[in-house]
Amino acid sequence: MTSATAAGDSSTSSGPAAPKSRKSRKSPKSVTGTRKSVAVLFLLPALVLLGALVVYPIGYSLIRSFYDQSGDSFAGFDNYEALFTDDGIRTALKNNIIWVVFAPTVATALGLIFAVLTERIRWGTAFKLVVFMPMAISMLAAGIIFRLVYDQDPDKGVANAVWVGVHDTFAESSAFPKAHPGRQSPLEPAGGGAFVTKQPVGLGTPVVLPLVGVAPDVMPDGAQKAVVAEPEDGKVTGTTWQDFTRGKGVGKLGGVDAAELGYAGMKIEAVKDGEVVASTTAAADGTFTLPAAADGALLRLPADNFKEPYNGLNWLGPSLVTPAIIGSYVWMWAGFAMVLIAAGLAGMPRELLEAARVDGANEWQVFRRVTVPLLAPVLAVVVVTLMINVLKVFDLVFIIAPGSSQDDANVLALELYRKGFASDQPGVASAIAVFLLLLVIPVMWFNVRRLRREVRR
């Protein structure tokens, strides 16, 4: 009886033990309740792609950076030494520093200004949409757009069209930049681009000042058909005109013909002993009148009449090409900064702003002492993201900078491309790639560390 009971107890105690041992042999589960083997199976394609597209290229570039051009001989640190001795790479490194300092700062500042100023206006959403729209454009398309925007010709380039328009508002350009005396002209060069009569002029005798060099179709809109000036008592009169008639050689040289146009607005000065005693401007038909003080003087056409028109700035020249390309980058990425900062503003506690205003702070003080400090985490995200982005900038520089100034606009990503493909130096190109990775890692580490700190809060 005792043995049966013991056997029964033994069977009873051993019954539950078998399921426990079977359960312990099952695959462990993850935090979400999924078996780890299943999770690994689903992650395997992503891990394979990550290894093939990220890990392997990084490892191969690191190894290749220690070999020579052919890839057969070990070169040691010679390729890395070229990073600091090659003029092209040093220029690229200098430009990358300029990019990292200015591009994220300007883009973030503009995004902050746009986000704050559009927060209280009705059409703020529409404005944000317009500012954010360039983000939908590829770098290649943006480069083509700004290559046209920065064109030197004001008739093509928007930047120079605006710049020339502003300049000409305060300093009017000449309408006769190509004008000059023709054959048998009474005028001769006076130095500095001016022209002067060969003989002094007298009262009562009309003076003729014929010029050539301006095409009839580019004459000023107000120009009228030239007429011969009438003599006036006690005054010096004359005519200045375009002594050229388009056609079959018709017209009289040095004489006013019916089809010829007057130089409207041409400035004429009477000069005696090197001093200007009288001056005037020609009427629409080219005629002009000077007072009696001009008697016995030489008539001079000042150089201002013939100066070349202002064509704006050479945006893509060696000195301005990098700031110009940074401007195109800011145009694209200011909207990105604005959207992130606007999201940060939307989550900001309004009672803090109102409390500051109640305490007597003006809007600038509220912005500087309350809004900006509260937005510091968002601003850090934007700046760090843009810093990583500009370290890899390639498309804009490659497309916008012309061949003549591409060396001056060079950046590390572009130099990597040029060394690897144009110069056939894969070892140096791999060293540049590794160097770029080393530059990005501290920024990424800072970003990850900051995100972890935010999560702990």
ABEGO torsion letter per residue (X at the ends): XAAAAAAAAAAAAAAAAAAAAAAAABBBBBAAGBBAAAAAAAAAAAAAAAAAAAAAAAAAAAAAAABBAAGABBAEAAAAAAAAABAAAAAAAAAAAAAAAAAAAAAAAAAAAAAAAAAABAAAAAAAAAAAAAAABBAAAAAAAAAAAABABAAABAAAAAAAAAAAAABBBBABAABBBBBGBABBBAEGGBBBBABBBBBGBBBBBBBBGBBAAABBAABBBBBBBBBBBGBBBBBBBBBBBBEAGBEBBGBBBAABBBBBGBBBBBBBGGBBABBBBBBAAGBBBBBAAABGBBBBBBAAAABBBBAEBBAABAAAAAAAAAAAAAAAAAAAAAAAAAAAAAABBAAAAAAAAAAGBBAAAAAAAAAAAAAAAAAAAAAAAAAAAAAABAAAAAAABBAAAAAAABBAAAAAAAAAAAAGBAAAAAAAAAAAAAAAAAAAAAAAAAAAAAAAX
